[in-house]
Amino acid sequence: MNKELIINTGHSEVEIALLEDKSLVELHKEKIGTGYAVGDVYLGKVHKIMPGLNAAFIDVGYKKDAFLHYLDLGPQVQSLNKLTKFAVQGRLRSPSLNNFRLEKDIEKTGKISNVLSSGQQILVQIAKEPISTKGPRVSSELSFAGRYLVLVPFSNRISLSQRIKNPEERTRLKRLIQSIKPNNLGVIIRTVAEHKKVADLDNDLKNLVHKWENSVKRLTKAHPPQKIASELDRTSAILRDILNESFNTIVVNDPSLYNDTKNFIKSIAPDKANIVKLYRGKTPVFENFGLDKQIKNSFGRIVTIRSGIYLIIEHTEALHVIDINSGHRVNKENTQEENALAVNLEAAAEVARQLRLRDMGGIIVIDFIDMRVALNRRKLFHKIKEEMAKDRAKHTILPPSKFGLVQITRQRVRPEMNVQIVERCPVCNGTGEIKPSILFIDELENNLRYLIHDQNEKVLRLTLHPYLFAFITKGIISQRLKWFFRFNRWIRLKPISSYHLLEYHFFNKSNDEIKI
């Protein structure tokens, strides 16, 4: 499977598209300059203890307090609180945990009021980003993810990914990590560590230990709420988690981000550094790779598959519901049962893609077309499991019920990706009233006259919808030729298919947009 990553940098956000065999499967949008990403570590202050919920609300600087449940404290929260207190007061001799004396584990069924008190300073990590009207969800069981390993302070346990099946490899990795792991630091061995060399794992572990110790140093004289450690930006985190041999291209349209991405890949996978390409084309990068069209077709209430099958996706506060419809896909030579199986199998692949693409979490109920044969229902169940195996989010799938419903629970740590595909009316601009279309060319000419005569622009480029482009350039004596005779300037035109019908923009010789 060929994987491509297309990164589009705008003024306020970075869009990251993951393609598998040219099909869009993940879309991420990261606002530039905003915080509270999963993995960020904050020094917060306990704002309120809620004994009834066995939880506390923590002030981490967000407009809504973060939620910390007793079960998210971690067994060694007392050790963390002791280290935090000493570090903030400047009484910590060393950031290393080698000689740090650990406290007893807290009780699994204890009360949060026995561990935390109002006004207390506590180190927490963002476990879920703010979603809807809720603040972040946090945990005081800290972890730092690397390329091959995850570091867990205040633990001596070594855990391995369940996806590493080979017993000999599991033993090798466990012994290896045991020999290089510092005291009081637990390690989780990730799937990608399988068959990796000692030097790669040792280097990754050293980087994580360095990150943890730097975080401890930043606690000195810190005042809550304050960010202590940042997770990688979304681009780097995606590269760290999913980069493998099947990646063949990473395209970036921003020179600065291109250099950062290339340097990051050199640090985690030097042999893959050459797959990073800087996009220099004049057409927007998403449009050049056909992503704009895929995004428009993949989001919305109704999603159509090429064969004619379509999905209806409804969202409620409690769950997501997906209804499968056969549409025009009916083979007259097959029985109803065979047709239902074929439709369901094809729809299962699209459902799995939609869950990843929209990052839908919580409870998902899928209403497949009814099948009477038990063997066919098992085939559908195995197909869903096979397609969902590509999903990095934790999920659980239940077999089809007697009503033909499949239930899936999927981990939710970020707000669901929602792309508005319904465009505002390009003619009335949402007002319900329009200007006379016969005056549109006059409006363009007035703007050209102003820019050429009053602003003295020597070079002008006009981007507009392909329909307008065709109208202005058609004929022997086209509208553009008339403008040339009238203004003594050749106006460069460029069609952009993602524009609204009557949308247009002017650019100068430096390729900067001219606001009128």
C-alpha angles and dihedrals in degrees: 000000000000116000126196130184117205115192120194117189118202133175096272106016146025118230117205120192123189115202126193112194089343092305118120109239104158133029122185129183120195120189112223114241098009124123140203097083121162108273098028114133121218136185100227138174126234104247101178138001115218108196092180090059093034085230143104136223113230126202107225096158098270119126088248121048116251118249119236119183123200090244089058094055093086124224093271099049091122090059090049092050091049093050091046092052094048093045095049090049092048093242097118112110097197136006089224118103094206094105097024114126110230122219124229118280114262119245116271091226098038131126122261091222088066091058106034135035132196112275094020119139115236137176112233138173126218108250097170127020120235107284124193108316095344126099122229121295112229140192132202091207094095126205134175117207123213134174096276105006142040117217118216114189121216093029136095096196124120115206130182132210111260089226090071098088104169108101093207092052092047090052092047094051094046093050091045095052091044090058096051102031117110119232119274093017118109123205134209112200111218126218094252090061090074111123092357121146125256092247093056094050093043092051092049092049092049091052091051093047089049090051092050094048091048088053090053090050091053090058090071108110090350119154123210133275093044135133110241103177133011127216114228115277114268093262095054093041091054091048092048093050103040108023109121142140093287092067110101104164140027113183121194125181098198120074094212094050089043091059092045092049093047092049091048092051090048088057096050103027113009093180090062098052093101094062090073110098130186111226111223101168123126094227112083108268095238092051092047091057094042093248097128089063093046091050092050090050097044102051127062137063096293121045117188125204118210094249090061098262113130136193126215111207120195126183126206132173092258104036149347122252124201121190119198118215125185094214110178096340102112125134108206092202092061129072122250090257092052092048091049091051093049092049093046094049092051092045092050091064091050092047091054090049092049093052091054095040096050093032089228113186140183120037119354120187117194121196105206123185109278117263123189099195113087092210090059091050089053090050089053092049092051091047092054091048090049093051094042090052086078089061115098093201117094111256143166124210125199121205118257112283124227087267092058094252122141117199123205130180114200130187114258118199102144136039113278114267107251121180117188105227098169104094126215111252104274093207103048096023089226095304098102091234127093138200115240106278090215087070095054095093089047089055091053091048092050090053091048091050091051094048095045102038104028102029095032094222108180097193125033131182121191120200117194145148116298091244091057090044090055093047094050095046101040124107134032091277098036127186089255091055090051089053089052091055092043100046101021089233130109106228113215112223129198126183116222113190094200092064123102114257096264097027119122138163134196123221130190129222090277089057091246116141115249111223113215 
